[in-house]
Amino acid sequence: MKLKTDFVTNSSSSSFVVIGLTIDQQKIISLQRGEAPDDIYEVMEKLLKGTGLEFSTGDYGAYDNGEVMVGISYTQMEDDETLGQFKARVKHQIKDALGIDEEPGHIEACWMDN
């Protein structure tokens, strides 16, 4: 059996399923600490580099709501890790990377190209 450990995607649909947070894009841009705002993708790649955190803006046509979803896929949960431990690990990584200390939850977003 083959297990896909990254985003499931094809030419017509995409999915983002993680334990994490949904954060306003302006809050993310303000984390640059005085630097001129870049494209949100550049900002996120810079802030999350080396953390293991994944992100999606969900800005696909009508789905753009000015938010960024940040978290870690369930596929990255260790075999001996409880869900509570996994959520604590995600919370810690988000706090370290973004300075946001909130309880993560289940995020599931899907979109389809038409």
Order of alpha helices (4+ residues) and beta strands (2+ residues): beta-alpha-alpha-beta-beta-alpha-beta
